[in-house]
Amino acid sequence: MKFIAIIPARYASTRFPGKPLALLGGKPVIRRVYEQVAGVLDDVAVATDDERIREAVLAFGGRGVMTSPDHRSGTDRCREAYDLIGGAFDAVVNVQGDEPFVRASQLETLMRCFDDPGTDIATLVRPFAPEDGLAALENPNSPKVVLDAHSRALYFSRSVVPYLRGVPREEWLARHTFYKHIGIYAFRTEALRAVTALPPSPLEGAESLEQLRWLENGYKIGVGITDAETVGIDTPEDLARAEAFLKQHPEFNR
């Protein structure tokens, strides 16, 4: 299969305007994401709605594609960018523009999900560890995933799923493997075009998770398991934490 990574990157952000251009270890965040992906997949491009981001990408030798400012999600932006780019790709990988520490091993795990010809969409999870603590498990901003016997997603929820009946809550992490969703996706190209044409679904509206729209409409989501945690940047405080992480992990300095 031939894969292209598309990195959606918006300038506007309520909590951190301009974060794709914020400097992390002397480089813009968007450049660090791009460099982590380049060389792992067959091609890569940034999809943006702001000329400043596109110019920054072109300045370091990357490919930037201008897209509409009206998209509801990064998935919709990826679809427009893919239509503009064209090419004979079998799958599109949506890599978040605020994930500068995405690893090659994670991308490779994601791509292997398509070894199953029934997989329409792929994503990643990380097992919660007992040392993560109950607060991390119960955090509604950290969606949980339930898998079937073939490592496909049965459901995504902001609630803790499954519920362990008859087990004290403080013992849940020791008694069951819960999975945290890592928000990176890959789509067969025909699936990307199809899911972005679907109307919002009831479960999507209830949980505010777009992947539930895909499940409700019968799309098969393959799930790869990774032990690596990503460090996303949503706020200036996150950027400070990312700087500290970068100093502790020199392998991310190229």
C-alpha positions as CSV (number, residue, x, y, z in Angstrom):
1,M,0.0,0.0,0.0
2,K,1.0,3.6,-0.6
3,F,0.5,6.1,2.2
4,I,0.4,9.8,2.4
5,A,0.4,11.7,5.7
6,I,-1.7,14.9,5.8
7,I,-1.1,17.2,8.8
8,P,-4.1,19.5,9.4
9,A,-2.9,22.8,11.0
10,R,-5.0,25.8,11.9
11,Y,-3.7,29.2,13.1
12,A,-6.9,30.0,15.1
13,S,-7.1,28.4,18.5
14,T,-9.1,29.5,21.5
15,R,-6.5,28.3,24.0
16,F,-3.3,28.8,21.9
17,P,-3.5,31.0,18.8
18,G,-0.7,30.3,16.3
19,K,0.5,27.2,18.0
20,P,1.7,25.5,14.8
21,L,4.3,28.3,14.5
22,A,5.3,28.3,18.2
23,L,9.0,27.5,18.6
24,L,9.9,24.2,20.2
25,G,13.6,23.6,20.6
26,G,14.2,26.4,18.1
27,K,11.9,25.0,15.4
28,P,8.2,25.6,14.7
29,V,6.0,22.9,16.1
30,I,4.6,22.2,12.6
31,R,8.1,21.5,11.3
32,R,8.8,19.0,14.1
33,V,5.6,17.2,13.3
34,Y,6.5,17.2,9.6
35,E,10.1,15.9,10.2
36,Q,8.8,13.1,12.4
37,V,6.6,11.8,9.6
38,A,8.7,12.5,6.5
39,G,10.6,9.3,5.5
40,V,8.2,7.0,7.3
41,L,5.4,7.3,4.8
42,D,5.5,7.7,1.0
43,D,4.6,11.4,1.0
44,V,3.6,14.2,3.5
45,A,1.8,17.5,3.3
46,V,0.4,20.2,5.6
47,A,-3.2,21.2,5.1
48,T,-3.9,24.7,6.5
49,D,-6.3,27.6,6.2
50,D,-3.6,30.3,7.0
51,E,-1.0,31.6,4.6
52,R,1.4,32.1,7.5
53,I,1.5,28.4,8.2
54,R,1.8,27.5,4.5
55,E,4.8,30.0,4.1
56,A,6.5,28.5,7.1
57,V,6.2,25.0,5.7
58,L,7.5,26.1,2.3
59,A,10.4,27.8,4.1
60,F,11.8,24.5,5.5
61,G,11.2,22.7,2.2
62,G,7.9,21.1,3.0
63,R,4.6,20.9,1.1
64,G,1.8,23.1,2.2
65,V,-1.8,23.1,0.8
66,M,-4.3,25.8,1.4
67,T,-7.8,24.6,2.4
68,S,-11.1,26.1,3.4
69,P,-11.4,27.8,6.8
70,D,-14.9,26.4,7.3
71,H,-14.1,22.7,8.0
72,R,-15.7,21.1,11.0
73,S,-12.8,18.8,11.7
74,G,-9.3,17.9,10.7
75,T,-10.7,14.9,8.9
76,D,-12.7,17.1,6.6
77,R,-9.5,19.3,6.0
78,C,-7.5,16.1,5.1
79,R,-10.1,15.1,2.6
80,E,-10.0,18.5,0.8
81,A,-6.2,18.5,0.8
82,Y,-6.1,14.9,-0.6
83,D,-8.5,15.9,-3.4
84,L,-6.2,18.8,-4.2
85,I,-3.0,16.8,-4.1
86,G,-4.3,13.8,-6.0
87,G,-1.9,10.9,-6.7
88,A,-2.3,7.1,-6.5
89,F,-2.4,6.7,-2.7
90,D,-4.2,3.8,-1.1
91,A,-4.5,5.5,2.4
92,V,-4.3,8.9,4.0
93,V,-2.8,9.2,7.5
94,N,-4.2,12.2,9.5
95,V,-1.4,13.3,11.8
96,Q,-2.3,16.1,14.2
97,G,-0.4,19.3,13.8
98,D,0.2,19.6,17.5
99,E,1.8,16.2,18.0
100,P,5.6,16.9,17.6
101,F,6.6,13.6,19.2
102,V,4.7,11.1,17.1
103,R,7.0,8.1,16.6
104,A,7.9,6.1,13.5
105,S,6.9,3.0,15.4
106,Q,3.4,4.4,16.0
107,L,3.0,5.2,12.3
108,E,4.2,1.7,11.3
109,T,1.8,0.1,13.8
110,L,-1.0,2.2,12.3
111,M,-0.1,1.1,8.7
112,R,0.0,-2.6,9.7
113,C,-3.7,-2.4,10.6
114,F,-4.4,-2.5,6.8
115,D,-2.8,-5.9,6.6
116,D,-6.5,-6.9,7.3
117,P,-8.3,-6.2,4.1
118,G,-11.5,-5.6,6.0
119,T,-10.0,-2.5,7.8
120,D,-11.5,0.8,6.5
121,I,-10.0,3.1,9.1
122,A,-7.1,2.6,11.6
123,T,-6.2,4.3,14.8
124,L,-4.0,3.7,17.9
125,V,-4.6,3.1,21.6
126,R,-2.3,2.8,24.6
127,P,-3.1,0.6,27.6
128,F,-3.7,2.5,30.8
129,A,-1.2,1.4,33.5
130,P,-2.0,1.1,37.2
131,E,0.5,3.9,37.9
132,D,-1.6,6.2,35.6
133,G,-4.1,6.4,38.4
134,L,-7.9,6.4,38.5
135,A,-8.1,10.2,37.8
136,A,-6.4,9.6,34.4
137,L,-8.8,6.8,33.6
138,E,-11.9,8.8,34.5
139,N,-10.7,12.0,32.6
140,P,-13.5,12.6,30.0
141,N,-10.9,14.4,27.8
142,S,-9.1,11.1,27.4
143,P,-11.5,8.9,25.4
144,K,-11.5,5.1,26.1
145,V,-11.8,2.4,23.5
146,V,-13.3,-1.1,23.7
147,L,-11.9,-3.7,21.3
148,D,-13.2,-6.9,19.9
149,A,-11.3,-10.2,19.5
150,H,-9.8,-9.0,16.2
151,S,-8.5,-5.7,17.5
152,R,-11.2,-3.6,16.0
153,A,-13.0,-0.8,17.8
154,L,-16.4,-1.7,19.3
155,Y,-16.9,1.7,20.9
156,F,-15.2,4.9,22.0
157,S,-16.4,6.8,25.1
158,R,-15.5,9.6,27.4
159,S,-16.9,7.5,30.2
160,V,-14.9,4.6,31.6
161,V,-15.8,1.5,29.5
162,P,-16.3,-1.3,30.3
163,Y,-17.9,-0.9,33.7
164,L,-16.5,-3.5,36.1
165,R,-19.5,-4.6,38.0
166,G,-18.8,-5.9,41.5
167,V,-15.2,-4.6,41.5
168,P,-14.2,-1.6,43.7
169,R,-13.4,1.3,41.5
170,E,-10.0,1.7,43.0
171,E,-9.1,-1.8,41.8
172,W,-10.3,-1.4,38.2
173,L,-6.8,-0.6,36.7
174,A,-5.3,-3.7,38.4
175,R,-8.2,-6.0,37.3
176,H,-8.7,-5.0,33.6
177,T,-6.8,-3.6,30.7
178,F,-8.4,-0.3,29.7
179,Y,-7.4,1.4,26.4
180,K,-6.7,5.2,26.0
181,H,-7.3,6.5,22.5
182,I,-4.4,8.1,20.7
183,G,-5.9,10.5,18.2
184,I,-4.1,9.6,15.0
185,Y,-6.1,8.0,12.1
186,A,-5.5,6.4,8.8
187,F,-8.2,6.0,6.1
188,R,-8.4,4.0,2.9
189,T,-8.9,6.8,0.4
190,E,-12.4,5.6,-0.5
191,A,-13.4,5.5,3.2
192,L,-12.1,9.0,3.8
193,R,-14.3,10.3,1.0
194,A,-17.3,8.4,2.2
195,V,-17.1,9.3,6.0
196,T,-16.6,13.0,5.3
197,A,-19.9,12.9,3.3
198,L,-21.9,11.4,6.2
199,P,-24.2,13.6,8.3
200,P,-23.5,13.9,12.1
201,S,-24.8,10.9,14.0
202,P,-26.6,10.6,17.3
203,L,-23.8,8.9,19.2
204,E,-21.3,11.4,17.8
205,G,-23.5,14.2,19.1
206,A,-23.8,12.6,22.5
207,E,-20.1,12.0,23.1
208,S,-18.6,14.7,20.7
209,L,-16.4,12.0,19.1
210,E,-16.5,12.0,15.3
211,Q,-15.3,8.4,15.1
212,L,-18.7,7.2,16.5
213,R,-20.3,8.5,13.3
214,W,-18.1,6.1,11.3
215,L,-18.9,3.1,13.6
216,E,-22.6,3.9,13.5
217,N,-22.4,3.7,9.7
218,G,-20.7,0.3,9.7
219,Y,-17.1,1.3,9.0
220,K,-14.5,-1.1,10.5
221,I,-11.9,0.6,12.6
222,G,-8.7,-1.4,13.1
223,V,-6.8,-0.6,16.2
224,G,-3.0,-0.8,16.8
225,I,-1.7,-0.9,20.3
226,T,1.3,1.2,21.3
227,D,3.2,1.7,24.6
228,A,4.4,5.1,23.5
229,E,2.6,8.2,24.7
230,T,2.3,11.3,22.6
231,V,2.7,14.8,24.0
232,G,0.2,17.1,22.4
233,I,0.3,20.8,22.6
234,D,-3.0,22.6,23.3
235,T,-1.9,25.4,25.6
236,P,1.3,27.5,26.3
237,E,1.7,25.4,29.4
238,D,1.8,22.3,27.2
239,L,4.5,23.9,25.1
240,A,6.6,24.4,28.3
241,R,6.1,20.7,29.1
242,A,7.1,19.7,25.6
243,E,10.3,21.7,25.9
244,A,11.2,19.8,29.1
245,F,10.3,16.5,27.3
246,L,12.5,17.4,24.3
247,K,15.5,18.0,26.6
248,Q,15.0,14.5,28.2
249,H,14.6,12.8,24.8
250,P,17.4,14.0,22.5
251,E,16.4,11.5,19.8
252,F,13.7,14.0,18.7
253,N,16.4,16.6,17.9
254,R,17.5,16.2,14.3
